[in-house]
Amino acid sequence: MVAVASVVVVAGAVAGTLSALDGGPRGTGRARTPGVTASPRLAPLPALPAPSPSAAESSASAAPDASASPSPPPSPSRSGAVRHRRGAPAAGRLYRHPDSQVLDWVRTHSGDPRHAVIASRIAARPAAVWFAEYAPQTLTDRVAAVTSGGAAQGRVPVLVPYAIPGRDCGGHSQGGAPDLDAYDAWIDRFAAGLGSGEVIVVLEPDSVAQAECLSAGERADRFASLARAGRVLKAANPRARVYFDAGHSGWNAPGKQAAWLRQAGAASPESSDGIFSNVSNFHTTADEIAYDRRVLEALGGPAGLGAVIDTSRNGNGAPADGEWCDPAGRSLGRAPTLATGEPRIDAYLWVKLPGESDGCKGRPGTFTASYAYDLASS
């Protein structure tokens, strides 16, 4: 793996692999959360204003009855096409799902001196929900639990399907479906849980930007499956907005990234609403805006294609030395929003949940309070 790829890949991968929703019982498929490390008692910083959670947010959403799981809808072949109305622009507030590691920590550490800062500046913010465990039998219900929770509150959930075969080129976050046929079937089940409300799908981080490790034939097959995935997701729910992997501003040149994205279906309104960048990375929002616009220009396609940017940890930009693993001196970026005020930039999202370690300040993917506090208080 080339060094520039590892900057985003390991960090982005770990965040979803250990999601509380990505396997059966809690604790399954995720490492035990490290204990809180000792630290001097610090006066809490002023809390950022946050909306009061509704009653629906104070308890986990009930998953649909597994016995009533809907059958995956008929879906096109990799070479087929589906005609449907393009999803309307996402509007309203983003959804904060009540099941996350940071919320677990907040609920059980009310006496910790870092509690107020972590609760107000991280736990109160909406963040993406990752689906990284293959587990197809429960996938539809797990997706539906999130989308129905968002719909009940009139808010927009952000979902991250992360099961492409050959994930992370066999590196730290290897895993996913056993092959592309199994992945196609997994996507069908994922799509069956999308419901009919507004939803944002961040489709397979690193799947396009890191494709250099594949042979030309393997790359073509992966891109065909990604294009199919976009069509299936948007056919299942025309209000779903699907974004494809553009890496980040420190990785591939815009023209090269756009060429791959075009092969993966990102220029087609039947598959795509645009691109995403900076997932789990630290590049500044300004750099990502400029980069994403160049990629979109090179990509072509409808003028309505846009970009979403992961701003969860990019407040101080990327480290000069290129360190990717829980680098010191980073801070939270812009709060998640669907109103950026920037042409062709559809949203700033927290895709990587701040405080979930890349593997240096805690076990990979686990919430580490000391790291979260450092990010929130920088």
C-alpha positions as CSV (number, residue, x, y, z in Angstrom):
1,M,0.0,0.0,0.0
2,V,1.4,3.3,-0.9
3,A,1.9,5.8,1.9
4,V,-0.5,8.3,0.7
5,A,-3.3,5.8,0.7
6,S,-2.7,4.6,4.2
7,V,-3.4,8.2,5.4
8,V,-7.1,7.7,4.8
9,V,-7.6,3.9,4.5
10,V,-6.8,2.6,7.9
11,A,-8.4,5.5,9.7
12,G,-11.5,5.4,7.6
13,A,-11.8,1.6,7.8
14,V,-11.6,1.1,11.5
15,A,-14.3,3.6,12.3
16,G,-17.0,1.4,10.7
17,T,-15.6,-2.1,11.4
18,L,-16.5,-1.8,15.1
19,S,-19.9,0.0,14.8
20,A,-22.4,-1.1,17.4
21,L,-24.9,-1.8,14.6
22,D,-22.6,-4.0,12.5
23,G,-23.0,-7.3,14.1
24,G,-25.5,-9.2,16.3
25,P,-25.3,-8.7,20.1
26,R,-23.5,-5.7,21.4
27,G,-19.8,-6.4,21.8
28,T,-19.7,-8.9,19.0
29,G,-17.3,-7.9,16.3
30,R,-15.8,-5.0,18.2
31,A,-13.0,-4.8,20.6
32,R,-13.6,-4.0,24.3
33,T,-13.5,-0.2,24.9
34,P,-10.3,0.8,26.7
35,G,-10.7,2.1,30.2
36,V,-10.5,5.9,30.7
37,T,-6.9,6.9,31.3
38,A,-6.1,9.1,34.3
39,S,-5.8,12.8,33.6
40,P,-5.7,16.0,35.7
41,R,-9.1,17.4,36.6
42,L,-9.8,20.1,34.0
43,A,-12.5,22.7,34.1
44,P,-15.0,22.0,31.3
45,L,-14.9,24.3,28.4
46,P,-18.1,26.1,27.5
47,A,-20.4,23.7,25.9
48,L,-21.4,24.2,22.3
49,P,-25.1,24.8,21.9
50,A,-26.9,21.6,20.7
51,P,-30.5,20.8,20.2
52,S,-32.2,19.0,23.0
53,P,-32.6,15.3,22.2
54,S,-36.1,14.2,21.6
55,A,-37.6,11.3,23.4
56,A,-37.0,9.2,20.4
57,E,-33.3,9.9,20.6
58,S,-33.0,9.0,24.3
59,S,-33.5,5.3,23.7
60,A,-32.4,3.0,20.9
61,S,-34.8,2.5,18.0
62,A,-36.5,-0.8,17.9
63,A,-35.4,-2.9,15.0
64,P,-38.2,-4.4,12.8
65,D,-39.3,-7.9,13.5
66,A,-36.7,-10.2,12.0
67,S,-39.4,-12.6,10.9
68,A,-41.0,-9.8,8.8
69,S,-37.9,-8.9,6.9
70,P,-38.8,-7.6,3.4
71,S,-37.4,-9.6,0.5
72,P,-34.7,-7.7,-1.4
73,P,-36.3,-6.0,-4.5
74,P,-35.5,-7.2,-8.0
75,S,-32.3,-5.5,-9.0
76,P,-30.5,-4.8,-12.3
77,S,-27.5,-6.8,-13.5
78,R,-24.1,-5.1,-13.4
79,S,-24.6,-4.0,-17.0
80,G,-28.3,-3.1,-16.7
81,A,-29.9,0.3,-16.1
82,V,-32.8,1.4,-14.0
83,R,-34.8,4.5,-14.9
84,H,-36.3,6.4,-12.0
85,R,-36.9,9.9,-10.7
86,R,-33.7,11.4,-9.3
87,G,-33.8,12.0,-5.6
88,A,-34.7,15.5,-4.4
89,P,-32.0,17.5,-2.6
90,A,-31.6,16.5,1.1
91,A,-33.3,19.0,3.4
92,G,-33.9,19.2,7.1
93,R,-31.6,18.3,10.0
94,L,-29.2,15.4,10.1
95,Y,-30.1,12.4,12.3
96,R,-28.2,11.4,15.4
97,H,-28.7,7.7,16.0
98,P,-28.9,6.8,19.7
99,D,-26.5,3.8,19.5
100,S,-22.8,4.7,19.4
101,Q,-19.7,4.2,21.4
102,V,-19.5,7.9,22.4
103,L,-23.0,7.9,23.6
104,D,-22.3,4.7,25.6
105,W,-19.4,6.5,27.2
106,V,-21.4,9.6,28.0
107,R,-24.2,7.6,29.6
108,T,-21.8,5.7,31.9
109,H,-19.2,8.4,32.8
110,S,-21.2,11.4,34.1
111,G,-18.6,12.0,36.8
112,D,-15.6,12.2,34.5
113,P,-14.1,15.7,34.2
114,R,-14.2,15.4,30.5
115,H,-17.9,14.5,30.3
116,A,-19.3,18.0,29.6
117,V,-17.0,18.7,26.7
118,I,-17.3,15.3,25.1
119,A,-21.1,15.2,25.5
120,S,-21.7,18.7,24.0
121,R,-19.1,18.8,21.3
122,I,-19.1,15.2,20.1
123,A,-22.0,13.1,21.4
124,A,-24.6,15.8,20.6
125,R,-23.6,15.9,16.9
126,P,-25.1,13.7,14.3
127,A,-22.7,11.2,12.8
128,A,-22.7,8.4,10.2
129,V,-23.6,4.8,11.0
130,W,-21.3,2.3,9.4
131,F,-22.3,-1.2,8.2
132,A,-19.0,-3.1,7.9
133,E,-20.0,-6.5,9.1
134,Y,-20.9,-8.8,6.3
135,A,-23.8,-10.6,8.2
136,P,-26.4,-10.5,5.4
137,Q,-29.1,-12.2,7.4
138,T,-29.6,-9.2,9.7
139,L,-28.5,-6.4,7.4
140,T,-32.0,-5.3,6.2
141,D,-33.3,-5.0,9.7
142,R,-30.2,-3.1,10.9
143,V,-30.4,-0.6,8.1
144,A,-34.2,-0.2,8.7
145,A,-33.6,0.5,12.4
146,V,-31.6,3.6,11.4
147,T,-33.7,4.8,8.5
148,S,-36.9,4.4,10.4
149,G,-35.5,6.2,13.4
150,G,-34.5,9.1,11.1
151,A,-37.9,9.1,9.4
152,A,-39.7,9.2,12.7
153,Q,-37.9,12.4,13.6
154,G,-38.0,13.9,10.2
155,R,-34.3,13.9,10.0
156,V,-31.7,12.6,7.5
157,P,-29.6,9.6,8.5
158,V,-26.1,9.0,7.0
159,L,-25.3,5.4,6.2
160,V,-21.9,3.9,5.2
161,P,-22.0,0.5,3.5
162,Y,-18.5,-0.9,3.9
163,A,-18.3,-4.5,2.7
164,I,-16.6,-4.4,-0.8
165,P,-14.4,-7.5,-1.4
166,G,-10.7,-6.8,-1.1
167,R,-11.4,-3.9,1.3
168,D,-8.3,-2.0,2.3
169,C,-6.3,-4.1,-0.2
170,G,-5.9,-6.8,2.5
171,G,-4.5,-4.3,5.0
172,H,-5.5,-3.4,8.6
173,S,-9.2,-3.2,7.7
174,Q,-9.4,-6.2,5.4
175,G,-12.7,-8.0,5.2
176,G,-16.0,-7.5,3.6
177,A,-18.0,-9.9,1.3
178,P,-16.3,-13.0,0.1
179,D,-16.7,-12.0,-3.6
180,L,-18.6,-9.6,-5.8
181,D,-21.6,-11.8,-6.4
182,A,-22.0,-12.0,-2.6
183,Y,-21.5,-8.2,-2.4
184,D,-24.2,-7.6,-5.0
185,A,-26.6,-9.7,-2.9
186,W,-25.5,-7.8,0.3
187,I,-26.3,-4.5,-1.4
188,D,-29.7,-5.8,-2.3
189,R,-30.4,-6.5,1.3
190,F,-29.0,-3.1,2.3
191,A,-31.2,-1.4,-0.1
192,A,-34.3,-3.2,1.2
193,G,-33.8,-1.4,4.5
194,L,-33.6,2.2,3.1
195,G,-37.3,2.9,3.5
196,S,-38.8,5.9,1.6
197,G,-37.4,8.9,3.6
198,E,-34.4,11.1,2.9
199,V,-31.2,9.3,3.5
200,I,-27.5,9.9,2.5
201,V,-25.4,6.9,1.5
202,V,-21.6,7.3,1.7
203,L,-20.8,4.3,-0.6
204,E,-17.7,2.2,0.3
205,P,-14.9,4.5,1.5
206,D,-11.5,3.9,-0.3
207,S,-13.2,1.6,-2.9
208,V,-12.3,3.9,-5.8
209,A,-9.3,5.9,-4.6
210,Q,-7.5,2.8,-3.4
211,A,-8.1,0.7,-6.5
212,E,-4.5,0.9,-7.7
213,C,-3.8,-2.3,-5.8
214,L,-6.2,-4.2,-8.1
215,S,-5.4,-5.6,-11.6
216,A,-7.2,-3.9,-14.5
217,G,-9.7,-6.7,-14.7
218,E,-10.4,-6.7,-10.9
219,R,-10.7,-2.9,-11.0
220,A,-13.3,-3.1,-13.8
221,D,-15.3,-5.7,-12.0
222,R,-15.3,-3.7,-8.7
223,F,-16.3,-0.5,-10.5
224,A,-19.2,-2.4,-12.2
225,S,-20.4,-3.6,-8.8
226,L,-20.2,-0.1,-7.4
227,A,-22.2,1.3,-10.4
228,R,-24.8,-1.4,-9.8
229,A,-24.9,-0.7,-6.1
230,G,-25.7,3.0,-6.8
231,R,-28.5,2.0,-9.2
232,V,-30.0,-0.5,-6.7
233,L,-29.9,2.0,-3.8
234,K,-31.5,4.8,-5.8
235,A,-34.1,2.4,-7.3
236,A,-35.0,1.1,-3.8
237,N,-35.5,4.7,-2.5
238,P,-35.6,7.6,-5.0
239,R,-35.0,10.0,-2.1
240,A,-31.7,8.3,-1.3
241,R,-28.6,10.4,-2.1
242,V,-25.6,8.2,-3.0
243,Y,-22.1,9.5,-3.0
244,F,-19.0,7.8,-4.4
245,D,-15.4,7.7,-3.1
246,A,-13.1,10.6,-4.2
247,G,-10.3,9.9,-1.7
248,H,-9.0,13.3,-0.5
249,S,-7.0,16.3,-1.7
250,G,-3.7,14.7,-0.8
251,W,-4.2,11.5,-2.7
252,N,-4.9,11.0,-6.4
253,A,-4.9,13.8,-9.0
254,P,-8.4,15.1,-9.8
255,G,-8.3,13.8,-13.4
256,K,-7.2,10.3,-12.4
257,Q,-9.8,10.1,-9.7
258,A,-12.6,11.4,-12.0
259,A,-11.7,8.8,-14.6
260,W,-12.1,6.0,-12.1
261,L,-15.3,7.5,-10.7
262,R,-16.8,7.7,-14.1
263,Q,-16.1,3.9,-14.6
264,A,-17.8,3.3,-11.2
265,G,-21.0,5.1,-12.3
266,A,-20.5,8.3,-10.3
267,A,-21.3,10.5,-13.4
268,S,-24.7,8.8,-13.9
269,P,-27.8,10.2,-12.2
270,E,-29.2,6.7,-12.1
271,S,-26.4,5.7,-9.8
272,S,-25.1,8.8,-8.2
273,D,-25.6,12.2,-6.6
274,G,-21.9,12.9,-6.6
275,I,-18.8,12.2,-4.6
276,F,-17.4,12.3,-1.0
277,S,-14.0,13.1,0.3
278,N,-11.7,13.2,3.3
279,V,-13.4,10.3,5.1
280,S,-11.4,9.7,8.3
281,N,-8.8,12.2,7.2
282,F,-7.6,15.6,8.3
283,H,-7.4,17.8,5.2
284,T,-8.9,21.3,5.6
285,T,-12.4,22.0,4.4
286,A,-11.1,24.6,2.0
287,D,-8.6,22.2,0.4
288,E,-11.4,19.6,0.0
289,I,-13.8,22.1,-1.5
290,A,-11.3,23.1,-4.1
291,Y,-10.3,19.4,-4.8
292,D,-13.9,18.2,-5.0
293,R,-14.9,20.9,-7.5
294,R,-12.0,19.9,-9.7
295,V,-13.0,16.2,-9.5
296,L,-16.6,17.1,-10.3
297,E,-15.5,19.2,-13.3
298,A,-13.4,16.4,-14.7
299,L,-16.1,13.8,-13.9
300,G,-18.8,15.5,-16.0
301,G,-22.3,14.3,-15.8
302,P,-25.3,16.4,-14.7
303,A,-24.7,19.8,-13.2
304,G,-26.6,18.7,-10.1
305,L,-23.9,16.3,-9.0
306,G,-22.3,17.5,-5.7
307,A,-19.9,16.6,-3.0
308,V,-20.0,15.9,0.7
309,I,-16.9,16.3,2.9
310,D,-16.0,14.6,6.2
311,T,-15.1,17.4,8.6
312,S,-15.1,15.4,11.8
313,R,-11.4,15.9,12.6
314,N,-10.0,18.4,10.1
315,G,-10.2,21.6,12.2
316,N,-6.4,22.0,12.2
317,G,-5.7,20.4,8.9
318,A,-3.5,17.4,8.1
319,P,-0.2,17.0,10.0
320,A,2.8,18.2,8.0
321,D,4.6,14.8,8.5
322,G,1.6,12.9,7.0
323,E,0.9,11.0,10.2
324,W,-2.5,9.3,10.0
325,C,-2.8,7.3,13.2
326,D,-4.4,9.5,15.9
327,P,-2.0,12.4,15.2
328,A,-1.5,14.9,17.9
329,G,-2.7,18.5,17.6
330,R,-5.8,17.8,15.5
331,S,-9.2,19.2,16.3
332,L,-12.9,18.9,15.4
333,G,-13.9,20.4,12.1
334,R,-17.1,22.1,11.1
335,A,-20.3,20.8,12.6
336,P,-22.4,18.5,10.4
337,T,-24.8,20.4,8.2
338,L,-26.8,20.1,5.0
339,A,-26.5,23.9,4.4
340,T,-22.9,24.6,3.5
341,G,-23.4,27.8,1.5
342,E,-20.9,26.5,-1.0
343,P,-21.8,25.8,-4.6
344,R,-21.7,22.0,-5.4
345,I,-20.9,21.1,-1.8
346,D,-24.0,19.4,-0.5
347,A,-23.0,18.7,3.1
348,Y,-20.4,18.7,5.7
349,L,-20.7,15.3,7.6
350,W,-19.0,13.6,10.5
351,V,-18.4,10.2,8.8
352,K,-15.6,9.2,11.1
353,L,-16.8,9.6,14.7
354,P,-14.3,11.8,16.6
355,G,-12.7,9.8,19.5
356,E,-12.8,6.5,17.8
357,S,-9.1,5.6,17.6
358,D,-7.1,4.8,14.5
359,G,-5.1,2.3,16.7
360,C,-2.5,4.5,18.4
361,K,-4.3,6.2,21.3
362,G,-6.5,3.1,21.8
363,R,-7.4,-0.2,20.2
364,P,-8.5,0.4,16.6
365,G,-12.1,1.5,16.2
366,T,-12.8,1.9,19.9
367,F,-13.8,5.1,21.6
368,T,-11.0,6.6,23.6
369,A,-12.0,9.4,25.9
370,S,-8.6,11.0,26.1
371,Y,-8.4,11.3,22.3
372,A,-12.0,12.6,22.1
373,Y,-11.2,15.2,24.7
374,D,-8.0,16.3,22.9
375,L,-10.0,16.8,19.7
376,A,-12.9,18.6,21.4
377,S,-10.7,20.9,23.4
378,S,-8.1,21.9,20.8
